[in-house]
């Protein structure tokens, strides 16, 4: 509860956030924060570790029903990637954090599973793992645009382009 309250405040205020602000957002007394964490630095470190961990986002994606329409799967997976990445990049910028280290083996194994989810009972124009990589890549690019306040591609246009390409011709 404390960590969930801290994350958006860290994104907004960076390490200047106060324990009072966090306690108020969590609906607890400020003293309760210090019963759980030794100090503000320990709280911030725990909140960052929790947010940086991609396991919740990955579990959300892998729990999707593979029988959903491809449009729904691609849109949901794209949004999960983009929201996680936007939050992560915003938080990193706010607190001056370096990108987390994620093993390429772990990342690649996850993308294979996402590709299998996309390909379940379907014929794709590209290799399923490549399809998963493309969804992640477009979501990442839009997340960077969102964090740096540059013009991105609207989600519906990005998803439609992932599904049908941009050529205007039949496949």
VEXPANU-120343 format. One record per residue (C-alpha): y, x, z. Coordinates in pm, 1 decimal. Layout:
! residues N
NODE	Y	X	Z
NODE	Y	X	Z $
...
! end
This chain:
! residues 171
NODE	Y	X	Z
NODE	0.0	0.0	0.0 $
NODE	240.4	281.7	89.3 $
NODE	146.7	482.4	-219.8 $
NODE	178.4	178.1	-446.5 $
NODE	528.5	119.6	-308.8 $
NODE	622.5	487.4	-341.9 $
NODE	534.6	535.5	-708.7 $
NODE	807.0	317.4	-868.9 $
NODE	1061.5	450.0	-620.0 $
NODE	968.7	807.9	-706.8 $
NODE	1012.0	726.5	-1075.9 $
NODE	1356.8	582.2	-1002.3 $
NODE	1490.5	824.7	-739.0 $
NODE	1271.4	1131.8	-777.2 $
NODE	1216.3	1334.1	-463.7 $
NODE	1546.6	1199.0	-325.7 $
NODE	1366.8	876.0	-233.5 $
NODE	1374.9	812.2	139.9 $
NODE	1085.8	716.3	362.9 $
NODE	1294.9	415.6	467.5 $
NODE	1309.1	296.9	104.8 $
NODE	933.6	340.3	72.1 $
NODE	862.6	161.4	400.6 $
NODE	1089.7	-128.4	302.2 $
NODE	917.7	-159.5	-36.3 $
NODE	577.3	-152.5	136.1 $
NODE	687.3	-412.5	392.2 $
NODE	619.3	-187.5	689.9 $
NODE	817.1	-6.7	956.9 $
NODE	930.5	344.5	867.4 $
NODE	733.1	485.8	1161.2 $
NODE	412.2	357.6	1004.4 $
NODE	467.6	595.0	713.2 $
NODE	450.9	888.7	953.8 $
NODE	133.8	759.5	1116.6 $
NODE	-32.7	789.5	777.3 $
NODE	142.9	1098.1	637.4 $
NODE	260.3	1411.6	817.5 $
NODE	590.5	1414.7	631.2 $
NODE	768.8	1294.0	319.3 $
NODE	634.7	1584.9	113.1 $
NODE	274.8	1486.2	195.4 $
NODE	348.6	1125.6	100.6 $
NODE	503.0	1229.9	-231.8 $
NODE	210.3	1460.4	-306.9 $
NODE	-42.6	1183.7	-235.4 $
NODE	150.6	932.5	-447.1 $
NODE	168.5	1174.4	-739.7 $
NODE	-201.6	1256.8	-716.7 $
NODE	-285.6	887.7	-716.0 $
NODE	-63.5	810.0	-1012.9 $
NODE	-165.6	1110.5	-1219.8 $
NODE	-535.3	1026.7	-1182.2 $
NODE	-635.5	848.3	-1504.5 $
NODE	-946.5	688.9	-1352.5 $
NODE	-787.4	345.8	-1297.8 $
NODE	-658.3	331.1	-1653.9 $
NODE	-993.1	451.3	-1786.5 $
NODE	-1188.0	198.6	-1579.2 $
NODE	-961.7	-80.8	-1705.7 $
NODE	-1033.0	19.5	-2064.8 $
NODE	-1406.4	70.8	-2022.1 $
NODE	-1439.3	-268.3	-1848.7 $
NODE	-1322.2	-449.1	-2162.2 $
NODE	-1569.7	-679.9	-2331.1 $
NODE	-1678.4	-503.8	-2652.5 $
NODE	-1721.3	-846.4	-2816.8 $
NODE	-1348.4	-917.5	-2800.2 $
NODE	-1174.4	-925.0	-3138.1 $
NODE	-1083.5	-575.8	-3258.9 $
NODE	-713.7	-673.3	-3257.3 $
NODE	-738.0	-758.1	-2886.3 $
NODE	-927.2	-438.8	-2802.3 $
NODE	-689.6	-210.1	-2991.9 $
NODE	-384.3	-383.2	-2843.0 $
NODE	-517.8	-369.5	-2487.6 $
NODE	-631.0	-7.2	-2515.2 $
NODE	-303.0	96.6	-2679.8 $
NODE	-97.9	-70.9	-2404.1 $
NODE	-309.3	84.3	-2127.4 $
NODE	-262.5	432.7	-2278.6 $
NODE	111.9	377.9	-2337.0 $
NODE	184.9	231.0	-1992.8 $
NODE	-5.3	506.2	-1813.2 $
NODE	158.7	779.9	-2020.5 $
NODE	509.4	630.2	-1992.9 $
NODE	474.7	610.3	-1616.4 $
NODE	327.2	956.3	-1591.6 $
NODE	594.7	1122.0	-1805.5 $
NODE	872.6	933.2	-1627.3 $
NODE	740.9	1032.6	-1287.0 $
NODE	694.3	1393.1	-1393.2 $
NODE	1053.3	1406.4	-1519.4 $
NODE	1187.4	1242.2	-1203.0 $
NODE	1022.4	1483.4	-961.9 $
NODE	1004.2	1794.5	-1180.7 $
NODE	627.0	1791.3	-1196.5 $
NODE	413.9	1978.5	-1449.4 $
NODE	150.6	1793.4	-1654.4 $
NODE	-184.5	1753.9	-1479.8 $
NODE	-482.4	1959.0	-1588.7 $
NODE	-754.3	1740.6	-1738.6 $
NODE	-1062.9	1905.0	-1877.4 $
NODE	-1108.6	1866.9	-2250.3 $
NODE	-1474.4	1778.3	-2188.9 $
NODE	-1377.3	1488.8	-1960.8 $
NODE	-1110.1	1366.0	-2203.7 $
NODE	-1339.6	1394.1	-2505.2 $
NODE	-1624.6	1210.7	-2329.7 $
NODE	-1386.2	926.7	-2243.0 $
NODE	-1262.3	903.1	-2603.2 $
NODE	-1621.9	885.1	-2729.4 $
NODE	-1678.3	588.7	-2496.2 $
NODE	-1355.8	420.4	-2612.4 $
NODE	-1461.7	478.4	-2973.4 $
NODE	-1798.0	314.7	-2903.1 $
NODE	-1614.7	18.3	-2751.4 $
NODE	-1401.1	-16.8	-3064.6 $
NODE	-1700.1	18.4	-3298.9 $
NODE	-1930.6	-219.9	-3111.2 $
NODE	-2080.7	-436.3	-3386.3 $
NODE	-1801.9	-344.1	-3629.0 $
NODE	-1750.3	-122.9	-3930.3 $
NODE	-1441.9	93.1	-3892.3 $
NODE	-1264.9	284.7	-4170.3 $
NODE	-1264.5	600.3	-3957.4 $
NODE	-1505.0	760.8	-3714.1 $
NODE	-1497.3	561.4	-3385.4 $
NODE	-1387.5	860.4	-3177.0 $
NODE	-1113.1	931.6	-3430.5 $
NODE	-1002.7	567.3	-3396.6 $
NODE	-977.0	614.4	-3019.2 $
NODE	-778.5	936.5	-3069.4 $
NODE	-539.1	760.3	-3307.8 $
NODE	-474.8	478.0	-3059.1 $
NODE	-410.8	733.1	-2782.8 $
NODE	-184.9	942.8	-3008.0 $
NODE	37.0	651.7	-3113.7 $
NODE	58.1	526.6	-2754.3 $
NODE	154.0	876.1	-2635.5 $
NODE	425.7	909.1	-2898.3 $
NODE	577.3	574.7	-2798.1 $
NODE	556.6	670.7	-2430.8 $
NODE	755.9	988.2	-2500.9 $
NODE	1017.5	781.1	-2684.9 $
NODE	1040.2	539.1	-2390.7 $
NODE	1083.8	815.0	-2132.8 $
NODE	1349.1	997.2	-2334.5 $
NODE	1524.4	672.9	-2433.3 $
NODE	1486.5	731.7	-2805.6 $
NODE	1403.2	463.8	-3055.4 $
NODE	1030.3	403.8	-3056.7 $
NODE	809.4	173.5	-3256.5 $
NODE	768.8	-178.4	-3114.8 $
NODE	420.7	-225.7	-2969.0 $
NODE	327.8	-504.2	-3211.2 $
NODE	421.0	-284.4	-3510.0 $
NODE	229.8	13.9	-3370.3 $
NODE	-80.1	-197.3	-3303.7 $
NODE	-62.8	-367.7	-3643.6 $
NODE	-29.8	-28.1	-3813.7 $
NODE	-327.5	105.7	-3619.5 $
NODE	-532.9	-193.5	-3729.0 $
NODE	-424.2	-227.3	-4092.4 $
NODE	-239.3	90.9	-4191.6 $
NODE	102.8	98.7	-4350.7 $
NODE	21.0	99.7	-4722.5 $
NODE	30.8	-275.0	-4787.7 $
NODE	-281.7	-249.8	-5000.8 $
NODE	-630.1	-374.8	-4927.9 $
NODE	-873.4	-121.6	-4786.3 $
! end
